[in-house]
Amino acid sequence: MLTMDSQYAITPEKEASKAQYFYRQLLVTPRALPRSEVDLTGKTALITGASTGLGLETARQLLDLGLSKLIIAVRDIQKGEAARDSLLRDRPQHGSLATCEVDVWNVDLAVYGSIQQMAERARKLDRLDIVILNAGVFKASETFNPDTGYENSIQVNFLSNALLLLFMTRILKTKAPGPSPGRLVLVSSDTAAWAQFKERDIIPLLAAFKQGATRTTGAVVNWNMQERYATSKLLGQIFLTELANRIPGHVVTIVAANPGFCYGTELGREGKMFPLLNLFVRAVTRILGRSCVLGARVLVHAACGFADELENVHGQYVEDGEIRPKAPIIYKIEGERIAKRLWEETLSELAFAGVEECIQELVE
C-alpha cells in the first residue's frame, strides 16, 4: 500500500473534496515559469493534441522558454498545420526564439497502429527531452472502438495513453542527453478522485469496459459521460503510479498533472450535437473555468519545473506547481489490489506491441 508522507500539504480526501475544487478553480492562479528559471534552448518536446486549447497554449509557453524543437502530434494534420503557423507567427523575427522549429506529426489515438507509427518516428529523433500526453476525449454518448471493442473513453484516455506512456518513456531514456532525465507528463483531472468506479470488483477488469452501459427506458438513459471520463482518468493515475514504481526517476521522470477545468478547449466538442447541453456546459465553463493560459502553466511546470525535486516528483500528481495527492483509492489496500490487476491486464492487452520489452529496457 502506498504510504502518505510529509511531502503532501493536504490529505487525499481533502484534496478530493468539492470545497478544495472550487477553491482551486476560483481563487488559485498558477504561477508562470520565467525564462530566468527555465531555459529550454537546444531541447525537443512532443505534445499530443496540440492543435487547439490546452495543448496549443502549452506549446506556446514551451517555445517562450526557448524550446528549440517542438513536435505537435495531432489527428487532423490540417488543424496541426494551422496551429504551427499560429505558433510561428508569435515568435520574434530576431533573436534566439526565431530559430525554433515546429513539426506536425499525425497520430490517431483510437488506432494502435497509428500510435506505433508515431513512436517509431520518435525513435529516429536525435533527441527528445519532454513528452506531454494531452490528447483525450469526453464522449457525450456511448460508442465503442471498432478495432478493440472497448468503450472509446477508456480506449483513448486510458489504453492508448498507457501504450504511449510505455513507448515514449523508453524513447526518453535514450534520447534525452544531459544531466537531467527526460520528462513525461500525463494530463490528468480532478474528476479521477470522484469516480465511483463501479467496475472495480469485476474480473477481468478491462473486459467490463466492452459491455454497454446504455439502457433506455422511456426517456432515461444510464450512460454517464462524466463518470466514464472520471474513471478513464483514474485508471491513468493508477497505471502511471505502477509504472513509476518500476522505473527510477533518474532514468525518466513521469508525472501526472491536473490543469484544472478550463474554457477554450475542444474536450467537450461532442456536446455540440446536443444544443441545450452544449449551452449549459459552456455557461458553467465560463463561470468556473480557467483560461487555457492558466491551465497550460500547470502542464509546463510539471514538464520543466521541480528541478531540485526530481526524485520527489517522480510518479506524483502535480497541481498548481505543487505535488498533491492522487485519488484517495490509490492509497488504500483496495487500490493496491486493483492496481496489480490493472497493470497485469493492461500489459496483456498491449502485449502485441512488445510492451514487456519496453519495461525491461527501462529497468536495465
Buried (B, 14 or more C-beta within 10 A) or exposed (E): EBEEEEEBEEEBEEBBBEEBBEEBBEEBEBEBBEEEEBEBEEBBBBBBBBBBBBBBBBBBBBBBBBBBBBBBBBBBEEBBBBBBEBBBEEBEEEEEBEEBEBBBBBBBBBBBEBBBBBBEBBBEBEBBBBBBBBBBBBBBEBBBBEEBEBBBBBBBBBBBBBBBBBBBBBBBBEBBEEEBBBBBBBBBBBBBBBBEBEBBEEEEBBBBBBEEBEEEEEEEEEBBBEBBBBBBBBBBBBBBBBBBEEBEBEBBBBBBBBBBBBBBBBBBBBBEEEEEBBEEBBEEBEEBBBEBBBBBBBBBBBBBBBEEBBEEBBBBBBBBBBBBBBBBBBBBEEBBEBBEBBBEBBBEBBEEBBBEEBBEBBEE
